[in-house]
Amino acid sequence: ARNIERSGVHFSVHAAYVEWCSKARQLSTAATSEGQVLRDKIAKHVCQHQGKNTDHGIELGYCYNGSPVIVGASSHDDDDDKEPVWEPARHVPSTWPGARAPSVFLANGQHSIFDLFGTGPEYTLVDMSAAGGYAQAFAAAASRAKVPLQTLHLPDEPHLRRVWERDAVLVHADAILAIATGRQTATTITAATIAVKPSVGAHRHFTSTVGAQVHEAVEGLADFQQ
């Protein structure tokens, strides 16, 4: 996952100066010219690698690409619909399935689309088409499957449609987009396309923990952890 990979980058920033200090113990606090040189080196290094504090792309732009409950672009045939380029330090709001729903104020100027989302475990189907066919179809399917769903038919929100660039989206209770129609015309979503969707979890990436750890067996626990 991108956030785990990026945590490895952030960890390496701190690991670097820990190694420098371990090679010359007490030097980092020494009131000498050598100590000052080391402190300046650490300060410069940390200031040049501020991603832990400034990576808005990983904080706000996290995308659940590999989740089995996210239906990606492979489920519709819009060739112009491409996943946005992801940058760790820069957040670009997007309605790509798996992304966080962009906040948009509605035509009344008083409410954000977030104010209308369902509560608790409810999904929200936002339908911006004129006829409202998506809301009707999803409401019927949700009723049959006993899935909690709120439908919003918002045909008179051109700004929302312009920003979101889609006729309809299904939003999880945590404001993550589960399904989105294509940018041009929506097509059907079939079980076959969902079944073959690959999972990014199949690849091994950075992590400082391997396997399950027995909490009581971890050394050096603080008092509040015991």
PyRosetta script that sets phi, psi and omega in degrees:
from pyrosetta import init, pose_from_sequence

init()
pose = pose_from_sequence("ARNIERSGVHFSVHAAYVEWCSKARQLSTAATSEGQVLRDKIAKHVCQHQGKNTDHGIELGYCYNGSPVIVGASSHDDDDDKEPVWEPARHVPSTWPGARAPSVFLANGQHSIFDLFGTGPEYTLVDMSAAGGYAQAFAAAASRAKVPLQTLHLPDEPHLRRVWERDAVLVHADAILAIATGRQTATTITAATIAVKPSVGAHRHFTSTVGAQVHEAVEGLADFQQ")
pose.set_psi(1, 149.2)
pose.set_omega(1, -175.2)
pose.set_phi(2, -61.5)
pose.set_psi(2, -39.6)
pose.set_omega(2, -177.5)
pose.set_phi(3, -67.8)
pose.set_psi(3, -34.3)
pose.set_omega(3, 177.5)
pose.set_phi(4, -69.5)
pose.set_psi(4, -42.2)
pose.set_omega(4, 177.3)
pose.set_phi(5, -59.5)
pose.set_psi(5, -44.2)
pose.set_omega(5, -177.4)
pose.set_phi(6, -69.0)
pose.set_psi(6, -31.0)
pose.set_omega(6, 177.6)
pose.set_phi(7, -63.3)
pose.set_psi(7, -30.1)
pose.set_omega(7, 175.9)
pose.set_phi(8, -65.8)
pose.set_psi(8, -38.4)
pose.set_omega(8, 177.0)
pose.set_phi(9, -64.5)
pose.set_psi(9, -45.3)
pose.set_omega(9, -179.6)
pose.set_phi(10, -64.9)
pose.set_psi(10, -39.6)
pose.set_omega(10, 179.3)
pose.set_phi(11, -61.9)
pose.set_psi(11, -38.9)
pose.set_omega(11, -177.7)
pose.set_phi(12, -64.6)
pose.set_psi(12, -27.9)
pose.set_omega(12, 177.8)
pose.set_phi(13, -62.0)
pose.set_psi(13, -47.4)
pose.set_omega(13, -179.1)
pose.set_phi(14, -73.6)
pose.set_psi(14, -35.5)
pose.set_omega(14, -179.5)
pose.set_phi(15, -62.2)
pose.set_psi(15, -31.6)
pose.set_omega(15, -178.0)
pose.set_phi(16, -63.4)
pose.set_psi(16, -50.7)
pose.set_omega(16, -176.8)
pose.set_phi(17, -76.7)
pose.set_psi(17, -23.2)
pose.set_omega(17, 173.1)
pose.set_phi(18, -63.2)
pose.set_psi(18, -40.5)
pose.set_omega(18, 178.4)
pose.set_phi(19, -65.9)
pose.set_psi(19, -41.4)
pose.set_omega(19, 178.9)
pose.set_phi(20, -59.6)
pose.set_psi(20, -44.3)
pose.set_omega(20, -177.5)
pose.set_phi(21, -69.8)
pose.set_psi(21, -32.9)
pose.set_omega(21, -178.7)
pose.set_phi(22, -68.5)
pose.set_psi(22, -23.9)
pose.set_omega(22, -179.9)
pose.set_phi(23, -79.8)
pose.set_psi(23, -18.0)
pose.set_omega(23, 179.1)
pose.set_phi(24, -143.3)
pose.set_psi(24, 75.4)
pose.set_omega(24, -175.9)
pose.set_phi(25, -59.8)
pose.set_psi(25, 142.4)
pose.set_omega(25, -178.7)
pose.set_phi(26, 76.0)
pose.set_psi(26, -11.7)
pose.set_omega(26, -176.6)
pose.set_phi(27, -68.4)
pose.set_psi(27, -33.7)
pose.set_omega(27, -176.2)
pose.set_phi(28, -64.6)
pose.set_psi(28, -22.5)
pose.set_omega(28, 179.5)
pose.set_phi(29, -110.0)
pose.set_psi(29, 2.5)
pose.set_omega(29, -177.2)
pose.set_phi(30, -72.6)
pose.set_psi(30, 138.2)
pose.set_omega(30, 178.7)
pose.set_phi(31, -85.5)
pose.set_psi(31, 58.7)
pose.set_omega(31, -179.2)
pose.set_phi(32, -131.9)
pose.set_psi(32, 168.0)
pose.set_omega(32, 178.9)
pose.set_phi(33, -65.2)
pose.set_psi(33, -34.9)
pose.set_omega(33, 178.1)
pose.set_phi(34, -65.7)
pose.set_psi(34, -40.0)
pose.set_omega(34, 178.2)
pose.set_phi(35, -63.5)
pose.set_psi(35, -39.6)
pose.set_omega(35, 179.3)
pose.set_phi(36, -66.2)
pose.set_psi(36, -38.0)
pose.set_omega(36, 178.0)
pose.set_phi(37, -61.1)
pose.set_psi(37, -43.2)
pose.set_omega(37, 179.5)
pose.set_phi(38, -65.8)
pose.set_psi(38, -42.4)
pose.set_omega(38, 179.8)
pose.set_phi(39, -64.0)
pose.set_psi(39, -39.7)
pose.set_omega(39, 177.7)
pose.set_phi(40, -65.0)
pose.set_psi(40, -38.6)
pose.set_omega(40, 179.0)
pose.set_phi(41, -63.9)
pose.set_psi(41, -43.0)
pose.set_omega(41, 179.2)
pose.set_phi(42, -65.1)
pose.set_psi(42, -44.7)
pose.set_omega(42, -179.3)
pose.set_phi(43, -60.7)
pose.set_psi(43, -44.2)
pose.set_omega(43, 179.6)
pose.set_phi(44, -64.0)
pose.set_psi(44, -42.4)
pose.set_omega(44, -179.5)
pose.set_phi(45, -61.6)
pose.set_psi(45, -46.7)
pose.set_omega(45, -178.3)
pose.set_phi(46, -66.5)
pose.set_psi(46, -40.4)
pose.set_omega(46, -179.8)
pose.set_phi(47, -66.9)
pose.set_psi(47, -30.2)
pose.set_omega(47, 180.0)
pose.set_phi(48, -82.0)
pose.set_psi(48, -13.1)
pose.set_omega(48, -178.7)
pose.set_phi(49, -128.7)
pose.set_psi(49, 71.2)
pose.set_omega(49, -174.2)
pose.set_phi(50, -95.6)
pose.set_psi(50, 15.4)
pose.set_omega(50, -174.7)
pose.set_phi(51, -55.1)
pose.set_psi(51, -33.3)
pose.set_omega(51, -179.0)
pose.set_phi(52, -59.2)
pose.set_psi(52, -30.2)
pose.set_omega(52, -178.1)
pose.set_phi(53, -101.3)
pose.set_psi(53, -17.4)
pose.set_omega(53, -171.9)
pose.set_phi(54, -122.2)
pose.set_psi(54, 0.2)
pose.set_omega(54, -177.8)
pose.set_phi(55, -77.1)
pose.set_psi(55, 78.1)
pose.set_omega(55, 179.6)
pose.set_phi(56, -67.3)
pose.set_psi(56, -26.6)
pose.set_omega(56, 179.9)
pose.set_phi(57, -64.2)
pose.set_psi(57, -36.3)
pose.set_omega(57, -179.8)
pose.set_phi(58, -83.8)
pose.set_psi(58, -26.6)
pose.set_omega(58, 179.7)
pose.set_phi(59, -78.7)
pose.set_psi(59, -51.7)
pose.set_omega(59, -175.8)
pose.set_phi(60, -98.3)
pose.set_psi(60, -23.4)
pose.set_omega(60, -174.6)
pose.set_phi(61, -99.9)
pose.set_psi(61, 15.6)
pose.set_omega(61, 178.8)
pose.set_phi(62, -61.6)
pose.set_psi(62, 135.8)
pose.set_omega(62, -177.7)
pose.set_phi(63, -126.9)
pose.set_psi(63, 129.3)
pose.set_omega(63, -178.9)
pose.set_phi(64, -84.0)
pose.set_psi(64, 63.3)
pose.set_omega(64, -176.5)
pose.set_phi(65, -58.0)
pose.set_psi(65, -39.6)
pose.set_omega(65, -172.2)
pose.set_phi(66, -94.9)
pose.set_psi(66, 5.4)
pose.set_omega(66, -177.0)
pose.set_phi(67, -70.5)
pose.set_psi(67, 137.1)
pose.set_omega(67, 178.4)
pose.set_phi(68, -69.3)
pose.set_psi(68, -12.3)
pose.set_omega(68, 179.4)
pose.set_phi(69, -101.3)
pose.set_psi(69, 10.7)
pose.set_omega(69, 175.5)
pose.set_phi(70, -109.9)
pose.set_psi(70, 126.5)
pose.set_omega(70, 178.4)
pose.set_phi(71, -99.2)
pose.set_psi(71, 111.5)
pose.set_omega(71, -175.1)
pose.set_phi(72, -84.5)
pose.set_psi(72, -169.3)
pose.set_omega(72, -174.6)
pose.set_phi(73, -68.2)
pose.set_psi(73, -15.8)
pose.set_omega(73, 179.6)
pose.set_phi(74, -65.0)
pose.set_psi(74, -11.9)
pose.set_omega(74, -177.2)
pose.set_phi(75, -90.3)
pose.set_psi(75, -2.2)
pose.set_omega(75, 172.8)
pose.set_phi(76, -138.3)
pose.set_psi(76, 165.7)
pose.set_omega(76, -168.5)
pose.set_phi(77, -107.4)
pose.set_psi(77, 32.6)
pose.set_omega(77, 178.3)
pose.set_phi(78, -85.6)
pose.set_psi(78, 102.8)
pose.set_omega(78, -176.2)
pose.set_phi(79, -66.6)
pose.set_psi(79, -21.8)
pose.set_omega(79, -178.4)
pose.set_phi(80, -83.9)
pose.set_psi(80, -6.5)
pose.set_omega(80, -176.5)
pose.set_phi(81, -91.1)
pose.set_psi(81, 100.3)
pose.set_omega(81, -177.3)
pose.set_phi(82, -115.9)
pose.set_psi(82, 146.0)
pose.set_omega(82, 177.1)
pose.set_phi(83, -63.5)
pose.set_psi(83, 132.4)
pose.set_omega(83, 179.5)
pose.set_phi(84, -61.0)
pose.set_psi(84, 146.2)
pose.set_omega(84, 176.5)
pose.set_phi(85, -67.0)
pose.set_psi(85, 128.8)
pose.set_omega(85, -177.9)
pose.set_phi(86, -94.8)
pose.set_psi(86, 133.6)
pose.set_omega(86, 175.9)
pose.set_phi(87, -126.2)
pose.set_psi(87, 129.6)
pose.set_omega(87, -177.1)
pose.set_phi(88, -56.9)
pose.set_psi(88, -38.4)
pose.set_omega(88, -173.2)
pose.set_phi(89, -91.5)
pose.set_psi(89, -6.7)
pose.set_omega(89, -173.3)
pose.set_phi(90, -130.5)
pose.set_psi(90, 127.7)
pose.set_omega(90, 179.0)
pose.set_phi(91, -98.8)
pose.set_psi(91, 123.2)
pose.set_omega(91, 176.1)
pose.set_phi(92, -114.9)
pose.set_psi(92, 109.0)
pose.set_omega(92, 179.9)
pose.set_phi(93, -55.4)
pose.set_psi(93, 139.3)
pose.set_omega(93, -175.1)
pose.set_phi(94, -152.6)
pose.set_psi(94, 152.5)
pose.set_omega(94, 172.9)
pose.set_phi(95, -105.4)
pose.set_psi(95, 25.2)
pose.set_omega(95, 173.7)
pose.set_phi(96, -64.9)
pose.set_psi(96, 133.2)
pose.set_omega(96, -178.8)
pose.set_phi(97, -53.2)
pose.set_psi(97, 128.5)
pose.set_omega(97, -177.2)
pose.set_phi(98, 104.3)
pose.set_psi(98, -13.9)
pose.set_omega(98, -179.6)
pose.set_phi(99, -87.6)
pose.set_psi(99, 166.9)
pose.set_omega(99, 175.7)
pose.set_phi(100, -75.7)
pose.set_psi(100, 133.1)
pose.set_omega(100, -179.2)
pose.set_phi(101, -60.9)
pose.set_psi(101, 128.7)
pose.set_omega(101, 178.8)
pose.set_phi(102, -66.5)
pose.set_psi(102, 139.0)
pose.set_omega(102, 176.9)
pose.set_phi(103, -78.3)
pose.set_psi(103, 128.5)
pose.set_omega(103, 179.9)
pose.set_phi(104, -136.9)
pose.set_psi(104, 132.8)
pose.set_omega(104, 175.1)
pose.set_phi(105, -79.9)
pose.set_psi(105, 141.9)
pose.set_omega(105, -176.8)
pose.set_phi(106, -83.1)
pose.set_psi(106, 175.8)
pose.set_omega(106, -173.5)
pose.set_phi(107, -61.1)
pose.set_psi(107, -26.5)
pose.set_omega(107, -179.4)
pose.set_phi(108, -74.2)
pose.set_psi(108, -8.9)
pose.set_omega(108, 177.9)
pose.set_phi(109, 71.8)
pose.set_psi(109, 3.8)
pose.set_omega(109, -176.2)
pose.set_phi(110, -111.2)
pose.set_psi(110, -28.7)
pose.set_omega(110, -172.7)
pose.set_phi(111, -122.4)
pose.set_psi(111, 143.9)
pose.set_omega(111, 170.6)
pose.set_phi(112, -88.5)
pose.set_psi(112, 156.1)
pose.set_omega(112, 176.1)
pose.set_phi(113, -57.8)
pose.set_psi(113, -27.4)
pose.set_omega(113, 179.3)
pose.set_phi(114, -62.7)
pose.set_psi(114, -28.9)
pose.set_omega(114, -179.6)
pose.set_phi(115, -66.3)
pose.set_psi(115, -20.0)
pose.set_omega(115, -176.2)
pose.set_phi(116, -99.2)
pose.set_psi(116, -6.8)
pose.set_omega(116, -179.6)
pose.set_phi(117, -63.3)
pose.set_psi(117, 156.3)
pose.set_omega(117, 179.2)
pose.set_phi(118, -63.7)
pose.set_psi(118, 168.1)
pose.set_omega(118, -179.5)
pose.set_phi(119, -111.1)
pose.set_psi(119, 160.7)
pose.set_omega(119, 179.2)
pose.set_phi(120, 59.3)
pose.set_psi(120, -131.0)
pose.set_omega(120, -176.1)
pose.set_phi(121, -85.1)
pose.set_psi(121, 6.2)
pose.set_omega(121, -174.3)
pose.set_phi(122, -68.3)
pose.set_psi(122, 135.2)
pose.set_omega(122, 164.8)
pose.set_phi(123, -80.1)
pose.set_psi(123, 160.0)
pose.set_omega(123, 175.6)
pose.set_phi(124, -129.4)
pose.set_psi(124, 124.6)
pose.set_omega(124, 175.6)
pose.set_phi(125, -100.5)
pose.set_psi(125, 112.8)
pose.set_omega(125, 179.0)
pose.set_phi(126, -97.7)
pose.set_psi(126, 114.2)
pose.set_omega(126, -176.3)
pose.set_phi(127, -113.6)
pose.set_psi(127, 113.5)
pose.set_omega(127, -179.5)
pose.set_phi(128, -103.8)
pose.set_psi(128, 8.1)
pose.set_omega(128, 178.9)
pose.set_phi(129, -74.8)
pose.set_psi(129, 160.7)
pose.set_omega(129, -178.4)
pose.set_phi(130, -67.2)
pose.set_psi(130, -42.2)
pose.set_omega(130, -173.9)
pose.set_phi(131, -83.9)
pose.set_psi(131, -23.5)
pose.set_omega(131, -179.2)
pose.set_phi(132, 75.9)
pose.set_psi(132, 25.0)
pose.set_omega(132, -177.8)
pose.set_phi(133, -65.9)
pose.set_psi(133, -32.5)
pose.set_omega(133, -179.9)
pose.set_phi(134, -66.0)
pose.set_psi(134, -45.0)
pose.set_omega(134, 179.7)
pose.set_phi(135, -59.5)
pose.set_psi(135, -42.3)
pose.set_omega(135, -179.7)
pose.set_phi(136, -65.1)
pose.set_psi(136, -45.5)
pose.set_omega(136, -177.7)
pose.set_phi(137, -65.4)
pose.set_psi(137, -43.9)
pose.set_omega(137, -179.2)
pose.set_phi(138, -69.2)
pose.set_psi(138, -36.4)
pose.set_omega(138, 179.0)
pose.set_phi(139, -62.0)
pose.set_psi(139, -41.8)
pose.set_omega(139, 179.6)
pose.set_phi(140, -66.1)
pose.set_psi(140, -44.2)
pose.set_omega(140, -179.6)
pose.set_phi(141, -65.9)
pose.set_psi(141, -40.6)
pose.set_omega(141, 179.9)
pose.set_phi(142, -65.5)
pose.set_psi(142, -37.3)
pose.set_omega(142, 179.0)
pose.set_phi(143, -64.2)
pose.set_psi(143, -42.3)
pose.set_omega(143, 179.5)
pose.set_phi(144, -65.5)
pose.set_psi(144, -38.9)
pose.set_omega(144, -177.3)
pose.set_phi(145, -87.9)
pose.set_psi(145, -2.4)
pose.set_omega(145, -178.5)
pose.set_phi(146, 58.4)
pose.set_psi(146, 42.1)
pose.set_omega(146, 176.5)
pose.set_phi(147, -99.6)
pose.set_psi(147, 127.0)
pose.set_omega(147, 179.6)
pose.set_phi(148, -65.7)
pose.set_psi(148, 120.9)
pose.set_omega(148, -175.2)
pose.set_phi(149, -143.0)
pose.set_psi(149, 134.0)
pose.set_omega(149, 169.9)
pose.set_phi(150, -109.5)
pose.set_psi(150, 136.6)
pose.set_omega(150, 178.3)
pose.set_phi(151, -110.5)
pose.set_psi(151, 139.5)
pose.set_omega(151, 176.5)
pose.set_phi(152, -123.3)
pose.set_psi(152, 116.0)
pose.set_omega(152, 175.5)
pose.set_phi(153, -101.1)
pose.set_psi(153, 109.7)
pose.set_omega(153, -174.3)
pose.set_phi(154, -125.1)
pose.set_psi(154, 69.6)
pose.set_omega(154, -178.3)
pose.set_phi(155, -74.7)
pose.set_psi(155, -15.5)
pose.set_omega(155, -176.3)
pose.set_phi(156, -106.8)
pose.set_psi(156, 36.3)
pose.set_omega(156, 177.6)
pose.set_phi(157, -123.9)
pose.set_psi(157, 71.9)
pose.set_omega(157, -177.2)
pose.set_phi(158, -61.8)
pose.set_psi(158, -32.6)
pose.set_omega(158, 180.0)
pose.set_phi(159, -67.2)
pose.set_psi(159, -42.5)
pose.set_omega(159, 177.6)
pose.set_phi(160, -61.3)
pose.set_psi(160, -44.8)
pose.set_omega(160, -179.8)
pose.set_phi(161, -64.7)
pose.set_psi(161, -36.9)
pose.set_omega(161, -179.1)
pose.set_phi(162, -68.2)
pose.set_psi(162, -41.0)
pose.set_omega(162, -179.4)
pose.set_phi(163, -74.6)
pose.set_psi(163, -43.9)
pose.set_omega(163, -177.4)
pose.set_phi(164, -79.7)
pose.set_psi(164, -22.4)
pose.set_omega(164, 172.7)
pose.set_phi(165, 63.2)
pose.set_psi(165, 20.2)
pose.set_omega(165, -178.1)
pose.set_phi(166, -142.3)
pose.set_psi(166, 155.4)
pose.set_omega(166, 178.8)
pose.set_phi(167, -76.6)
pose.set_psi(167, -31.4)
pose.set_omega(167, -177.1)
pose.set_phi(168, -155.1)
pose.set_psi(168, 145.4)
pose.set_omega(168, 175.0)
pose.set_phi(169, -140.1)
pose.set_psi(169, 147.8)
pose.set_omega(169, 174.0)
pose.set_phi(170, -106.0)
pose.set_psi(170, 125.0)
pose.set_omega(170, -174.2)
pose.set_phi(171, -111.6)
pose.set_psi(171, 130.4)
pose.set_omega(171, 174.8)
pose.set_phi(172, -67.7)
pose.set_psi(172, 167.3)
pose.set_omega(172, 178.6)
pose.set_phi(173, -62.2)
pose.set_psi(173, -22.8)
pose.set_omega(173, 179.6)
pose.set_phi(174, -94.8)
pose.set_psi(174, 17.7)
pose.set_omega(174, 177.1)
pose.set_phi(175, 70.5)
pose.set_psi(175, 18.1)
pose.set_omega(175, 174.6)
pose.set_phi(176, -93.8)
pose.set_psi(176, 136.9)
pose.set_omega(176, -177.9)
pose.set_phi(177, -76.4)
pose.set_psi(177, 125.2)
pose.set_omega(177, -178.6)
pose.set_phi(178, -93.8)
pose.set_psi(178, -42.6)
pose.set_omega(178, -179.1)
pose.set_phi(179, -141.3)
pose.set_psi(179, 143.1)
pose.set_omega(179, 175.3)
pose.set_phi(180, -142.1)
pose.set_psi(180, 141.1)
pose.set_omega(180, 175.4)
pose.set_phi(181, -71.4)
pose.set_psi(181, 166.5)
pose.set_omega(181, 177.3)
pose.set_phi(182, -67.1)
pose.set_psi(182, 165.8)
pose.set_omega(182, -179.3)
pose.set_phi(183, -70.4)
pose.set_psi(183, -27.3)
pose.set_omega(183, -177.4)
pose.set_phi(184, -95.6)
pose.set_psi(184, -81.3)
pose.set_omega(184, 178.6)
pose.set_phi(185, -128.7)
pose.set_psi(185, 139.4)
pose.set_omega(185, -177.6)
pose.set_phi(186, -75.2)
pose.set_psi(186, 150.1)
pose.set_omega(186, 175.4)
pose.set_phi(187, -127.5)
pose.set_psi(187, 175.1)
pose.set_omega(187, -178.0)
pose.set_phi(188, -75.0)
pose.set_psi(188, 152.4)
pose.set_omega(188, 175.7)
pose.set_phi(189, -108.7)
pose.set_psi(189, 119.3)
pose.set_omega(189, -175.4)
pose.set_phi(190, -104.7)
pose.set_psi(190, 156.7)
pose.set_omega(190, 178.4)
pose.set_phi(191, -63.0)
pose.set_psi(191, -31.6)
pose.set_omega(191, -177.7)
pose.set_phi(192, -64.7)
pose.set_psi(192, -42.0)
pose.set_omega(192, -178.2)
pose.set_phi(193, -69.3)
pose.set_psi(193, -31.4)
pose.set_omega(193, 178.0)
pose.set_phi(194, -71.5)
pose.set_psi(194, -39.2)
pose.set_omega(194, -175.7)
pose.set_phi(195, -65.1)
pose.set_psi(195, -31.8)
pose.set_omega(195, -176.4)
pose.set_phi(196, -92.2)
pose.set_psi(196, 1.3)
pose.set_omega(196, -177.8)
pose.set_phi(197, -65.1)
pose.set_psi(197, 123.5)
pose.set_omega(197, -178.7)
pose.set_phi(198, -71.3)
pose.set_psi(198, 158.8)
pose.set_omega(198, 178.1)
pose.set_phi(199, -112.5)
pose.set_psi(199, 130.9)
pose.set_omega(199, 179.0)
pose.set_phi(200, -70.0)
pose.set_psi(200, -13.9)
pose.set_omega(200, 179.5)
pose.set_phi(201, -72.1)
pose.set_psi(201, -4.6)
pose.set_omega(201, -178.6)
pose.set_phi(202, -76.1)
pose.set_psi(202, -12.7)
pose.set_omega(202, -177.6)
pose.set_phi(203, -105.8)
pose.set_psi(203, 144.7)
pose.set_omega(203, -179.9)
pose.set_phi(204, -85.3)
pose.set_psi(204, 131.7)
pose.set_omega(204, -179.4)
pose.set_phi(205, -129.1)
pose.set_psi(205, -172.8)
pose.set_omega(205, -178.7)
pose.set_phi(206, -63.7)
pose.set_psi(206, 138.5)
pose.set_omega(206, 168.0)
pose.set_phi(207, -163.0)
pose.set_psi(207, 145.8)
pose.set_omega(207, 178.6)
pose.set_phi(208, -91.2)
pose.set_psi(208, -1.8)
pose.set_omega(208, 180.0)
pose.set_phi(209, -123.8)
pose.set_psi(209, 131.3)
pose.set_omega(209, 178.4)
pose.set_phi(210, -118.6)
pose.set_psi(210, 116.7)
pose.set_omega(210, 179.6)
pose.set_phi(211, 75.2)
pose.set_psi(211, -178.0)
pose.set_omega(211, -179.5)
pose.set_phi(212, -79.5)
pose.set_psi(212, 141.3)
pose.set_omega(212, 179.9)
pose.set_phi(213, -114.1)
pose.set_psi(213, 134.5)
pose.set_omega(213, 175.6)
pose.set_phi(214, -78.2)
pose.set_psi(214, 117.4)
pose.set_omega(214, -173.5)
pose.set_phi(215, -56.0)
pose.set_psi(215, -44.4)
pose.set_omega(215, -176.5)
pose.set_phi(216, -66.7)
pose.set_psi(216, -19.0)
pose.set_omega(216, -176.7)
pose.set_phi(217, -91.2)
pose.set_psi(217, -4.8)
pose.set_omega(217, -179.5)
pose.set_phi(218, -76.0)
pose.set_psi(218, 129.9)
pose.set_omega(218, -178.5)
pose.set_phi(219, -83.7)
pose.set_psi(219, 152.6)
pose.set_omega(219, 173.9)
pose.set_phi(220, 75.5)
pose.set_psi(220, 27.4)
pose.set_omega(220, 178.6)
pose.set_phi(221, -69.8)
pose.set_psi(221, 141.6)
pose.set_omega(221, 174.8)
pose.set_phi(222, -72.9)
pose.set_psi(222, 165.3)
pose.set_omega(222, -177.6)
pose.set_phi(223, -58.0)
pose.set_psi(223, -40.8)
pose.set_omega(223, -176.3)
pose.set_phi(224, -72.2)
pose.set_psi(224, -12.7)
pose.set_omega(224, -179.7)
pose.set_phi(225, -91.5)
pose.set_psi(225, -11.3)
pose.set_omega(225, -175.2)
pose.set_phi(226, -91.3)
pose.dump_pdb("model.pdb")
